[in-house]
């Protein structure tokens, strides 16, 4: 099983729409399948030219190391020689920065990766957590980042619930 194009496009549309509503800087969103094969990508007008490479590198890191790219960043800080080797071995495709997360289907199989929502303001942890929990989604807010809680076990309805929860957290103030 892999991510359907309709799922990927729904995720991207919801993230870009919310970014516009929150008056965020222009963003780019990539959704990839296992092997880091791009399923869908969109870049808002005015987004900087390296946004695809950054988003792709975060997703690649999450898939290659079977962990969120935030944990890849931490590993890079703790073991820079090891991570430099992995980055070189990957052809410098790994971007050791927070933002990538694996997506799993209802059987626990990895079907792709998705990024996080980055806001233009620090997250009110209590308010954002309550807003997401009210939609059935647990989140990890930290500064201006909102992460969903792994592991992902998703079908179409679950994916919509996750997107709704992230959007509710982003709108909470």
KOLLUM-223470 format. One record per residue (C-alpha): x, y, z; residue number from 1; residue in three letters. Coordinates in Angstrom, 3 decimals. Example, Ala and Ser with C-alpha at 12.3 -4.5 7.8 and 13.67 -1.06 7.14 Angstrom:
KOLLUM-223470
<r u="12.300" v="-4.500" w="7.800" n="1" res="ala"/>
<r u="13.670" v="-1.060" w="7.140" n="2" res="ser"/>
END
This chain:
KOLLUM-223470
<r u="0.000" v="0.000" w="0.000" n="1" res="unk"/>
<r u="1.167" v="3.523" w="-0.688" n="2" res="unk"/>
<r u="-0.138" v="7.005" w="-0.189" n="3" res="unk"/>
<r u="-2.829" v="7.882" w="-2.705" n="4" res="unk"/>
<r u="-2.377" v="11.030" w="-4.748" n="5" res="unk"/>
<r u="-5.704" v="12.311" w="-3.437" n="6" res="unk"/>
<r u="-4.433" v="11.915" w="0.161" n="7" res="unk"/>
<r u="-1.156" v="13.677" w="-0.622" n="8" res="unk"/>
<r u="-2.930" v="16.543" w="-2.384" n="9" res="unk"/>
<r u="-5.418" v="16.927" w="0.496" n="10" res="unk"/>
<r u="-2.558" v="17.175" w="2.984" n="11" res="unk"/>
<r u="-0.703" v="19.721" w="0.880" n="12" res="unk"/>
<r u="-3.812" v="21.828" w="0.234" n="13" res="unk"/>
<r u="-4.716" v="21.895" w="3.939" n="14" res="unk"/>
<r u="-1.196" v="22.891" w="4.993" n="15" res="unk"/>
<r u="-0.870" v="25.654" w="2.390" n="16" res="unk"/>
<r u="-4.380" v="26.967" w="3.101" n="17" res="unk"/>
<r u="-3.649" v="27.184" w="6.806" n="18" res="unk"/>
<r u="-0.293" v="28.838" w="6.170" n="19" res="unk"/>
<r u="-2.064" v="31.541" w="4.167" n="20" res="unk"/>
<r u="-4.712" v="31.987" w="6.884" n="21" res="unk"/>
<r u="-1.973" v="32.401" w="9.512" n="22" res="unk"/>
<r u="-0.043" v="34.824" w="7.276" n="23" res="unk"/>
<r u="3.044" v="32.582" w="7.325" n="24" res="unk"/>
<r u="5.957" v="33.077" w="5.004" n="25" res="unk"/>
<r u="5.436" v="31.237" w="1.685" n="26" res="unk"/>
<r u="5.917" v="27.510" w="2.257" n="27" res="unk"/>
<r u="6.586" v="24.347" w="0.317" n="28" res="unk"/>
<r u="5.215" v="20.897" w="1.099" n="29" res="unk"/>
<r u="6.373" v="17.510" w="-0.176" n="30" res="unk"/>
<r u="4.739" v="14.135" w="0.415" n="31" res="unk"/>
<r u="6.844" v="11.086" w="-0.435" n="32" res="unk"/>
<r u="6.378" v="7.330" w="-0.658" n="33" res="unk"/>
<r u="8.821" v="4.659" w="0.595" n="34" res="unk"/>
<r u="12.157" v="5.039" w="-1.163" n="35" res="unk"/>
<r u="11.558" v="8.789" w="-0.944" n="36" res="unk"/>
<r u="9.732" v="8.838" w="-4.250" n="37" res="unk"/>
<r u="7.897" v="12.126" w="-4.550" n="38" res="unk"/>
<r u="4.136" v="11.648" w="-4.625" n="39" res="unk"/>
<r u="3.231" v="15.342" w="-4.607" n="40" res="unk"/>
<r u="4.914" v="18.701" w="-4.116" n="41" res="unk"/>
<r u="3.761" v="22.288" w="-4.149" n="42" res="unk"/>
<r u="5.629" v="25.517" w="-3.561" n="43" res="unk"/>
<r u="3.795" v="28.740" w="-2.836" n="44" res="unk"/>
<r u="4.593" v="31.821" w="-4.877" n="45" res="unk"/>
<r u="7.428" v="33.654" w="-3.167" n="46" res="unk"/>
<r u="8.912" v="30.604" w="-1.390" n="47" res="unk"/>
<r u="12.707" v="30.515" w="-1.561" n="48" res="unk"/>
<r u="14.381" v="28.427" w="-4.234" n="49" res="unk"/>
<r u="15.776" v="25.692" w="-1.949" n="50" res="unk"/>
<r u="12.451" v="24.764" w="-0.318" n="51" res="unk"/>
<r u="11.986" v="21.550" w="-2.302" n="52" res="unk"/>
<r u="15.465" v="20.323" w="-1.421" n="53" res="unk"/>
<r u="14.932" v="21.097" w="2.282" n="54" res="unk"/>
<r u="11.516" v="19.416" w="2.463" n="55" res="unk"/>
<r u="12.767" v="16.411" w="0.490" n="56" res="unk"/>
<r u="15.864" v="16.088" w="2.691" n="57" res="unk"/>
<r u="13.745" v="16.063" w="5.856" n="58" res="unk"/>
<r u="11.438" v="13.387" w="4.447" n="59" res="unk"/>
<r u="14.448" v="11.385" w="3.224" n="60" res="unk"/>
<r u="16.003" v="11.535" w="6.714" n="61" res="unk"/>
<r u="12.787" v="10.301" w="8.344" n="62" res="unk"/>
<r u="12.504" v="7.357" w="5.959" n="63" res="unk"/>
<r u="16.209" v="6.455" w="5.812" n="64" res="unk"/>
<r u="16.679" v="6.375" w="9.586" n="65" res="unk"/>
<r u="13.171" v="5.218" w="10.597" n="66" res="unk"/>
<r u="12.626" v="8.163" w="12.929" n="67" res="unk"/>
<r u="11.436" v="11.735" w="12.847" n="68" res="unk"/>
<r u="13.939" v="14.100" w="11.298" n="69" res="unk"/>
<r u="13.939" v="15.977" w="14.619" n="70" res="unk"/>
<r u="15.560" v="12.880" w="16.150" n="71" res="unk"/>
<r u="17.939" v="12.770" w="13.173" n="72" res="unk"/>
<r u="18.946" v="16.362" w="14.020" n="73" res="unk"/>
<r u="19.586" v="15.361" w="17.629" n="74" res="unk"/>
<r u="21.658" v="12.366" w="16.480" n="75" res="unk"/>
<r u="23.657" v="14.738" w="14.264" n="76" res="unk"/>
<r u="24.429" v="16.903" w="17.299" n="77" res="unk"/>
<r u="25.402" v="13.880" w="19.424" n="78" res="unk"/>
<r u="27.347" v="11.899" w="16.794" n="79" res="unk"/>
<r u="28.469" v="14.279" w="14.034" n="80" res="unk"/>
<r u="31.068" v="11.914" w="12.525" n="81" res="unk"/>
<r u="28.513" v="9.084" w="12.235" n="82" res="unk"/>
<r u="25.913" v="11.386" w="10.711" n="83" res="unk"/>
<r u="28.414" v="12.936" w="8.283" n="84" res="unk"/>
<r u="29.147" v="9.403" w="7.065" n="85" res="unk"/>
<r u="25.424" v="8.663" w="6.574" n="86" res="unk"/>
<r u="24.850" v="11.981" w="4.809" n="87" res="unk"/>
<r u="27.768" v="11.302" w="2.478" n="88" res="unk"/>
<r u="26.653" v="7.699" w="1.881" n="89" res="unk"/>
<r u="23.184" v="8.997" w="0.946" n="90" res="unk"/>
<r u="24.634" v="11.372" w="-1.627" n="91" res="unk"/>
<r u="23.884" v="14.276" w="0.736" n="92" res="unk"/>
<r u="20.134" v="13.609" w="0.506" n="93" res="unk"/>
<r u="19.695" v="13.519" w="4.308" n="94" res="unk"/>
<r u="18.891" v="16.942" w="5.792" n="95" res="unk"/>
<r u="19.389" v="16.611" w="9.543" n="96" res="unk"/>
<r u="16.793" v="19.144" w="10.622" n="97" res="unk"/>
<r u="13.371" v="18.768" w="12.229" n="98" res="unk"/>
<r u="10.364" v="18.526" w="9.961" n="99" res="unk"/>
<r u="10.019" v="14.983" w="8.582" n="100" res="unk"/>
<r u="7.853" v="12.178" w="9.977" n="101" res="unk"/>
<r u="6.966" v="8.695" w="8.759" n="102" res="unk"/>
<r u="3.397" v="7.729" w="7.835" n="103" res="unk"/>
<r u="2.241" v="4.156" w="8.502" n="104" res="unk"/>
<r u="-0.841" v="2.358" w="7.228" n="105" res="unk"/>
<r u="-3.292" v="0.466" w="9.438" n="106" res="unk"/>
<r u="-0.998" v="-2.603" w="9.287" n="107" res="unk"/>
<r u="2.005" v="-0.626" w="10.562" n="108" res="unk"/>
<r u="3.808" v="-0.576" w="7.209" n="109" res="unk"/>
<r u="5.628" v="2.625" w="6.276" n="110" res="unk"/>
<r u="3.817" v="4.187" w="3.330" n="111" res="unk"/>
<r u="5.607" v="7.529" w="3.215" n="112" res="unk"/>
<r u="6.607" v="10.633" w="5.091" n="113" res="unk"/>
<r u="5.125" v="14.030" w="5.855" n="114" res="unk"/>
<r u="6.434" v="17.235" w="7.400" n="115" res="unk"/>
<r u="5.320" v="19.418" w="10.269" n="116" res="unk"/>
<r u="3.477" v="22.687" w="10.457" n="117" res="unk"/>
<r u="5.751" v="25.623" w="11.261" n="118" res="unk"/>
<r u="3.928" v="28.684" w="12.547" n="119" res="unk"/>
<r u="5.014" v="32.306" w="12.517" n="120" res="unk"/>
<r u="4.650" v="32.519" w="16.302" n="121" res="unk"/>
<r u="5.406" v="30.384" w="19.359" n="122" res="unk"/>
<r u="2.748" v="27.775" w="20.081" n="123" res="unk"/>
<r u="0.561" v="28.170" w="23.163" n="124" res="unk"/>
<r u="1.123" v="24.589" w="24.324" n="125" res="unk"/>
<r u="-2.014" v="24.241" w="26.445" n="126" res="unk"/>
<r u="-4.379" v="25.866" w="23.949" n="127" res="unk"/>
<r u="-2.946" v="24.049" w="20.905" n="128" res="unk"/>
<r u="-2.933" v="20.676" w="22.693" n="129" res="unk"/>
<r u="-6.551" v="21.083" w="23.771" n="130" res="unk"/>
<r u="-7.615" v="22.106" w="20.262" n="131" res="unk"/>
<r u="-5.942" v="19.074" w="18.673" n="132" res="unk"/>
<r u="-7.114" v="16.655" w="21.390" n="133" res="unk"/>
<r u="-10.651" v="17.918" w="20.814" n="134" res="unk"/>
<r u="-10.285" v="16.507" w="17.304" n="135" res="unk"/>
<r u="-8.830" v="13.210" w="18.554" n="136" res="unk"/>
<r u="-5.175" v="13.989" w="17.781" n="137" res="unk"/>
<r u="-2.235" v="14.137" w="20.208" n="138" res="unk"/>
<r u="0.424" v="16.680" w="19.265" n="139" res="unk"/>
<r u="3.859" v="17.810" w="20.395" n="140" res="unk"/>
<r u="3.964" v="21.584" w="20.249" n="141" res="unk"/>
<r u="7.411" v="23.133" w="20.660" n="142" res="unk"/>
<r u="8.154" v="26.814" w="20.013" n="143" res="unk"/>
<r u="6.687" v="27.406" w="16.536" n="144" res="unk"/>
<r u="6.526" v="23.712" w="15.520" n="145" res="unk"/>
<r u="3.553" v="21.371" w="15.844" n="146" res="unk"/>
<r u="4.335" v="17.641" w="15.514" n="147" res="unk"/>
<r u="1.851" v="14.806" w="15.479" n="148" res="unk"/>
<r u="2.566" v="11.912" w="17.793" n="149" res="unk"/>
<r u="4.061" v="8.825" w="16.111" n="150" res="unk"/>
<r u="3.507" v="6.108" w="15.141" n="151" res="unk"/>
<r u="1.098" v="6.873" w="12.330" n="152" res="unk"/>
<r u="-1.439" v="4.163" w="11.620" n="153" res="unk"/>
<r u="-3.659" v="5.683" w="8.980" n="154" res="unk"/>
<r u="-6.453" v="5.124" w="6.564" n="155" res="unk"/>
<r u="-8.216" v="7.906" w="4.670" n="156" res="unk"/>
<r u="-10.393" v="8.844" w="7.662" n="157" res="unk"/>
<r u="-7.430" v="8.767" w="10.073" n="158" res="unk"/>
<r u="-5.375" v="10.946" w="7.735" n="159" res="unk"/>
<r u="-8.180" v="13.497" w="7.594" n="160" res="unk"/>
<r u="-8.420" v="13.455" w="11.405" n="161" res="unk"/>
<r u="-4.661" v="14.099" w="11.719" n="162" res="unk"/>
<r u="-4.850" v="17.023" w="9.260" n="163" res="unk"/>
<r u="-7.880" v="18.465" w="11.079" n="164" res="unk"/>
<r u="-6.109" v="18.166" w="14.428" n="165" res="unk"/>
<r u="-2.979" v="19.910" w="13.148" n="166" res="unk"/>
<r u="-5.053" v="22.700" w="11.636" n="167" res="unk"/>
<r u="-7.004" v="23.122" w="14.895" n="168" res="unk"/>
<r u="-3.722" v="23.355" w="16.824" n="169" res="unk"/>
<r u="-2.354" v="25.909" w="14.358" n="170" res="unk"/>
<r u="-5.493" v="28.059" w="14.673" n="171" res="unk"/>
<r u="-5.530" v="27.967" w="18.489" n="172" res="unk"/>
<r u="-4.279" v="31.104" w="20.232" n="173" res="unk"/>
END
